[in-house]
């Protein structure tokens, strides 16, 4: 890889519009993006989703690259990108209250099969955060439970369903966003729990995810004082590498949360965000809307690769993981064979289980 290609192998970017943006298409054709992330602004209907996925694949293949990542946040509840009138899952808290791993897996299977049919190959789900703070403004009912064991068991069942449906799962948000009183989209949350509490609650689902071989984990833009008082987790080598890689043993792809979020954007210029996240241990950088910012991140990474042998080596390590992930995405799509329920069917199953629970 050239330095520009190596930098691009770590970037997954968003854009405006309901077709693949021309600048992003050119970047894919040059091998300067690993894929795209899509939001409701891109998806007025299902045809737009299928079209963008095919355009992304075609542009990347012009470079001769592996299948690109086409990513989306489809959790259910208030975090759903599929356009109306598509049926969506309820919040995962409702699944968590029922406690059924089989139902959680079927929910993931239904979503995975639907996304795969439309060309998506990476879903930023399940949420593995433990909902331990009722005042949390961003997690809440997106979490399966206030109990770490249930978050791990049900989240990993959902992930297994996504995988069976043909889509890569991604556990989020490491090392835990569930007990914050701020939303990292708008401000920088800080947690002051001691290490014993973190091990018992926040970190527990991610340890189980690593043991289970979960393919990807997303970082949180949260300062955990007991782990690194000075830097958000996404930019902290103590958290991303020393804790997640070395101590916990996660060997999959580590994805940054969106580097446009104000928790980091208000405090660090884009070169520090991009270089800092990779140095900390992230393998993929999300820049979810601003194409200028994605270009600036690409330029900063490229310059650092050209000037630092150590950073270039770190990028090659990350690019190797990303290449393996993209091959894994292609193999999951080809291997999907299990008959999947529709999302509407699973919604009915959840409602029936709730009625039965209420009657008992």
FENVEN-V505200 format. One record per pair of residues at least 6 apart in sequence whose C-alpha atoms are under 7 Angstrom apart, sorted by the first residue. I is the first residue (numbers start at 1). J is the second residue. D is the distance in Angstrom with one decimal. If there is no record, write none. Layout:
<<I | J | D> <I | J | D>>
This chain:
<<3 | 302 | 5.4> <3 | 305 | 6.2> <3 | 306 | 6.6> <4 | 32 | 6.4> <4 | 302 | 5.4> <5 | 31 | 5.4> <5 | 32 | 5.1> <6 | 315 | 6.8> <6 | 316 | 7.0> <6 | 319 | 6.8> <7 | 32 | 6.8> <7 | 298 | 6.0> <7 | 301 | 5.5> <7 | 302 | 5.5> <8 | 31 | 6.3> <8 | 32 | 3.6> <8 | 33 | 4.5> <8 | 34 | 6.3> <8 | 298 | 6.4> <9 | 32 | 6.2> <9 | 33 | 5.6> <9 | 34 | 4.9> <9 | 319 | 5.7> <10 | 34 | 6.2> <10 | 283 | 6.1> <10 | 284 | 4.6> <10 | 285 | 6.0> <10 | 319 | 6.2> <11 | 33 | 5.2> <11 | 34 | 5.5> <11 | 284 | 5.8> <11 | 285 | 5.0> <11 | 286 | 6.4> <12 | 33 | 6.1> <12 | 34 | 5.5> <12 | 35 | 4.9> <12 | 36 | 5.1> <12 | 37 | 6.5> <12 | 284 | 6.8> <12 | 285 | 6.1> <12 | 286 | 5.2> <12 | 287 | 6.5> <13 | 35 | 6.7> <13 | 36 | 4.9> <13 | 37 | 5.8> <13 | 286 | 5.9> <13 | 287 | 4.9> <13 | 288 | 5.3> <13 | 289 | 6.9> <13 | 294 | 6.6> <14 | 36 | 5.6> <14 | 37 | 5.0> <14 | 38 | 6.2> <14 | 287 | 6.3> <14 | 288 | 4.2> <14 | 289 | 4.4> <14 | 290 | 6.9> <15 | 21 | 6.5> <15 | 288 | 6.9> <15 | 289 | 4.7> <15 | 290 | 6.3> <15 | 291 | 6.2> <16 | 41 | 6.9> <16 | 42 | 6.4> <16 | 289 | 6.6> <17 | 41 | 7.0> <17 | 42 | 5.4> <18 | 42 | 4.5> <18 | 43 | 6.1> <18 | 48 | 6.1> <19 | 48 | 6.8> <19 | 52 | 5.5> <20 | 52 | 5.4> <20 | 55 | 6.4> <20 | 56 | 6.8> <25 | 56 | 6.9> <25 | 59 | 5.8> <27 | 33 | 5.8> <28 | 59 | 5.6> <28 | 60 | 4.9> <29 | 59 | 5.0> <29 | 60 | 5.2> <29 | 62 | 5.5> <29 | 63 | 4.9> <30 | 63 | 5.8> <31 | 60 | 6.8> <31 | 63 | 5.9> <31 | 65 | 6.8> <34 | 68 | 5.7> <34 | 69 | 6.3> <35 | 68 | 4.8> <35 | 69 | 4.3> <35 | 70 | 5.8> <36 | 69 | 6.2> <36 | 70 | 5.2> <36 | 71 | 6.2> <37 | 70 | 6.0> <37 | 71 | 4.6> <37 | 72 | 5.7> <37 | 288 | 6.4> <38 | 71 | 6.3> <38 | 72 | 5.3> <39 | 72 | 6.8> <39 | 81 | 5.7> <40 | 81 | 5.1> <40 | 83 | 6.8> <43 | 49 | 5.7> <43 | 83 | 6.2> <44 | 83 | 6.1> <45 | 83 | 5.5> <46 | 83 | 6.7> <49 | 118 | 6.6> <50 | 118 | 4.9> <50 | 119 | 5.8> <53 | 70 | 6.4> <53 | 119 | 5.2> <53 | 120 | 6.6> <54 | 119 | 6.9> <57 | 67 | 6.3> <57 | 68 | 6.0> <60 | 68 | 6.3> <66 | 326 | 6.3> <66 | 327 | 6.7> <67 | 326 | 5.9> <67 | 327 | 7.0> <67 | 330 | 6.4> <68 | 326 | 6.4> <69 | 121 | 6.3> <69 | 122 | 6.6> <69 | 326 | 6.5> <70 | 120 | 5.0> <70 | 121 | 5.5> <70 | 122 | 6.1> <71 | 120 | 6.1> <71 | 121 | 6.3> <71 | 122 | 4.6> <71 | 123 | 5.7> <72 | 122 | 6.6> <72 | 123 | 5.2> <72 | 124 | 6.1> <73 | 79 | 6.7> <73 | 80 | 6.3> <73 | 81 | 6.3> <73 | 123 | 5.6> <73 | 124 | 4.8> <73 | 125 | 6.7> <74 | 80 | 4.7> <74 | 81 | 5.9> <74 | 123 | 6.2> <74 | 124 | 6.8> <74 | 125 | 6.7> <75 | 125 | 5.7> <75 | 126 | 6.6> <76 | 88 | 5.8> <76 | 89 | 4.4> <76 | 90 | 5.2> <76 | 91 | 5.2> <76 | 92 | 6.7> <77 | 89 | 6.1> <77 | 90 | 4.5> <77 | 91 | 3.9> <87 | 343 | 6.4> <87 | 344 | 6.0> <88 | 343 | 6.5> <89 | 343 | 6.6> <89 | 347 | 6.1> <91 | 141 | 5.9> <91 | 142 | 5.7> <92 | 141 | 6.5> <92 | 142 | 5.5> <92 | 143 | 6.1> <92 | 144 | 5.1> <93 | 141 | 4.9> <93 | 142 | 6.2> <93 | 143 | 5.7> <93 | 144 | 4.5> <93 | 145 | 6.2> <95 | 104 | 6.4> <95 | 144 | 6.8> <96 | 144 | 4.5> <96 | 145 | 5.7> <96 | 154 | 6.9> <101 | 153 | 6.8> <101 | 154 | 5.2> <101 | 157 | 5.7> <104 | 154 | 5.9> <104 | 157 | 5.8> <104 | 158 | 5.0> <105 | 157 | 4.7> <105 | 158 | 4.4> <105 | 160 | 6.3> <105 | 161 | 4.5> <106 | 161 | 6.0> <106 | 346 | 6.9> <107 | 158 | 6.5> <107 | 161 | 7.0> <107 | 346 | 6.0> <108 | 158 | 4.5> <108 | 159 | 6.3> <108 | 161 | 4.2> <108 | 162 | 4.6> <109 | 161 | 3.9> <109 | 162 | 4.9> <109 | 164 | 6.1> <109 | 165 | 4.9> <109 | 340 | 6.1> <110 | 165 | 6.9> <110 | 340 | 5.6> <110 | 341 | 5.3> <110 | 342 | 5.3> <110 | 343 | 5.2> <111 | 162 | 6.6> <111 | 343 | 6.4> <112 | 161 | 6.9> <112 | 162 | 4.3> <112 | 163 | 6.8> <112 | 165 | 4.3> <112 | 166 | 5.9> <112 | 167 | 5.3> <113 | 165 | 4.1> <113 | 166 | 6.1> <113 | 340 | 6.5> <116 | 165 | 7.0> <116 | 166 | 5.7> <116 | 167 | 6.0> <116 | 333 | 6.8> <121 | 167 | 4.6> <121 | 168 | 5.9> <121 | 329 | 5.9> <122 | 167 | 5.4> <122 | 168 | 4.6> <122 | 169 | 6.1> <123 | 167 | 6.7> <123 | 168 | 6.1> <123 | 169 | 5.3> <123 | 170 | 6.4> <124 | 169 | 6.2> <124 | 170 | 4.9> <124 | 171 | 7.0> <125 | 169 | 5.7> <125 | 170 | 5.1> <125 | 171 | 5.7> <125 | 172 | 6.9> <126 | 155 | 5.5> <126 | 158 | 6.6> <126 | 159 | 6.3> <126 | 169 | 6.9> <126 | 170 | 6.3> <126 | 171 | 5.1> <126 | 172 | 6.6> <127 | 142 | 6.7> <127 | 143 | 5.8> <127 | 155 | 6.8> <127 | 171 | 5.8> <127 | 172 | 5.0> <127 | 173 | 6.9> <128 | 143 | 6.7> <128 | 151 | 5.7> <128 | 152 | 6.5> <128 | 155 | 6.2> <128 | 171 | 5.9> <128 | 172 | 5.5> <128 | 173 | 6.8> <128 | 205 | 6.0> <129 | 143 | 6.0> <129 | 172 | 6.7> <129 | 173 | 6.3> <129 | 176 | 5.3> <129 | 177 | 5.8> <129 | 178 | 5.0> <129 | 202 | 6.8> <130 | 143 | 6.2> <130 | 145 | 6.2> <130 | 146 | 5.2> <130 | 147 | 6.4> <130 | 148 | 5.8> <130 | 151 | 6.4> <130 | 178 | 5.0> <130 | 202 | 6.2> <131 | 139 | 6.8> <131 | 140 | 5.8> <131 | 143 | 5.8> <131 | 145 | 6.0> <131 | 146 | 4.5> <131 | 178 | 4.7> <131 | 179 | 6.5> <132 | 146 | 5.2> <132 | 178 | 6.0> <132 | 179 | 5.3> <133 | 178 | 6.6> <133 | 179 | 4.7> <133 | 180 | 7.0> <134 | 140 | 6.9> <135 | 181 | 6.0> <136 | 178 | 6.9> <136 | 179 | 6.4> <136 | 180 | 5.6> <136 | 181 | 4.8> <136 | 182 | 6.7> <137 | 181 | 6.4> <137 | 182 | 6.3> <137 | 183 | 5.9> <138 | 183 | 5.5> <139 | 178 | 5.9> <144 | 150 | 7.0> <144 | 151 | 5.3> <144 | 154 | 7.0> <145 | 151 | 5.6> <148 | 201 | 5.6> <148 | 204 | 6.2> <148 | 205 | 6.0> <149 | 205 | 6.9> <151 | 205 | 6.3> <152 | 205 | 4.4> <152 | 208 | 6.4> <156 | 209 | 6.8> <159 | 169 | 5.3> <162 | 168 | 6.5> <162 | 169 | 6.2> <163 | 169 | 6.7> <163 | 332 | 6.9> <164 | 336 | 6.1> <164 | 338 | 6.8> <165 | 336 | 5.8> <166 | 332 | 4.8> <166 | 333 | 4.5> <166 | 336 | 5.2> <167 | 329 | 6.8> <167 | 332 | 6.5> <167 | 333 | 6.8> <168 | 329 | 6.3> <169 | 215 | 6.8> <169 | 216 | 6.7> <170 | 215 | 6.8> <170 | 216 | 4.7> <170 | 217 | 5.1> <170 | 218 | 6.6> <171 | 216 | 6.4> <171 | 217 | 4.7> <171 | 218 | 6.1> <172 | 217 | 5.8> <172 | 218 | 4.8> <172 | 219 | 6.6> <173 | 218 | 5.3> <173 | 219 | 5.1> <173 | 220 | 4.9> <174 | 218 | 6.1> <174 | 219 | 4.6> <174 | 220 | 5.4> <175 | 202 | 6.5> <175 | 203 | 6.0> <175 | 219 | 6.9> <175 | 220 | 6.6> <176 | 202 | 5.1> <176 | 203 | 6.8> <176 | 220 | 6.9> <177 | 220 | 6.6> <180 | 189 | 6.0> <180 | 191 | 6.6> <181 | 189 | 6.9> <182 | 188 | 6.9> <182 | 189 | 5.2> <183 | 189 | 6.8> <184 | 221 | 6.1> <184 | 261 | 6.6> <184 | 262 | 6.6> <184 | 263 | 5.0> <185 | 261 | 4.6> <185 | 262 | 5.5> <185 | 263 | 6.3> <186 | 261 | 6.7> <186 | 262 | 5.0> <186 | 263 | 6.1> <187 | 262 | 5.7> <187 | 263 | 4.5> <188 | 221 | 6.9> <188 | 222 | 6.2> <188 | 263 | 4.1> <189 | 222 | 5.1> <189 | 223 | 6.3> <190 | 222 | 5.9> <190 | 223 | 4.7> <190 | 224 | 6.0> <191 | 223 | 6.2> <191 | 224 | 4.9> <191 | 225 | 6.2> <192 | 224 | 6.3> <192 | 225 | 5.4> <192 | 226 | 6.7> <193 | 226 | 6.8> <194 | 226 | 5.7> <195 | 226 | 6.1> <207 | 248 | 5.9> <210 | 248 | 7.0> <210 | 249 | 6.4> <210 | 250 | 4.8> <214 | 252 | 6.9> <215 | 252 | 5.0> <215 | 253 | 6.3> <216 | 252 | 5.4> <216 | 253 | 4.7> <216 | 254 | 5.8> <216 | 255 | 6.9> <217 | 253 | 6.6> <217 | 254 | 5.1> <217 | 255 | 6.1> <218 | 254 | 5.9> <218 | 255 | 4.6> <218 | 256 | 5.6> <218 | 257 | 6.0> <219 | 233 | 6.9> <219 | 234 | 5.5> <219 | 255 | 6.2> <219 | 256 | 5.0> <219 | 257 | 5.5> <220 | 233 | 6.1> <220 | 234 | 6.0> <220 | 257 | 6.1> <221 | 232 | 5.2> <221 | 233 | 5.7> <221 | 234 | 5.6> <221 | 263 | 6.2> <221 | 264 | 6.8> <222 | 232 | 4.9> <222 | 233 | 5.6> <223 | 229 | 6.5> <223 | 231 | 6.0> <223 | 232 | 4.4> <223 | 233 | 5.8> <227 | 238 | 6.8> <227 | 239 | 6.5> <228 | 236 | 7.0> <228 | 238 | 6.6> <233 | 239 | 5.7> <233 | 240 | 6.8> <234 | 240 | 6.9> <234 | 256 | 6.2> <234 | 277 | 5.7> <235 | 276 | 5.3> <235 | 277 | 4.6> <235 | 280 | 5.4> <236 | 280 | 5.1> <237 | 279 | 6.9> <237 | 280 | 3.8> <237 | 281 | 6.3> <240 | 280 | 5.8> <240 | 281 | 5.3> <241 | 280 | 6.4> <241 | 281 | 5.4> <244 | 250 | 5.9> <245 | 251 | 6.4> <253 | 283 | 5.9> <253 | 321 | 6.0> <253 | 322 | 6.6> <254 | 282 | 5.0> <254 | 283 | 5.3> <254 | 284 | 6.4> <255 | 282 | 5.7> <255 | 283 | 6.0> <255 | 284 | 4.7> <255 | 285 | 6.0> <256 | 282 | 6.1> <256 | 284 | 6.2> <256 | 285 | 5.1> <256 | 286 | 5.9> <257 | 286 | 6.0> <258 | 286 | 4.7> <258 | 287 | 5.3> <258 | 288 | 6.0> <259 | 265 | 6.7> <259 | 273 | 6.8> <259 | 286 | 6.1> <259 | 287 | 5.5> <260 | 287 | 6.2> <270 | 297 | 6.1> <271 | 297 | 5.9> <271 | 300 | 5.3> <274 | 297 | 5.8> <274 | 301 | 6.9> <275 | 301 | 6.1> <283 | 318 | 4.4> <283 | 319 | 6.9> <283 | 322 | 6.9> <287 | 294 | 6.0> <304 | 311 | 6.8> <305 | 311 | 5.8> <305 | 312 | 4.5>>
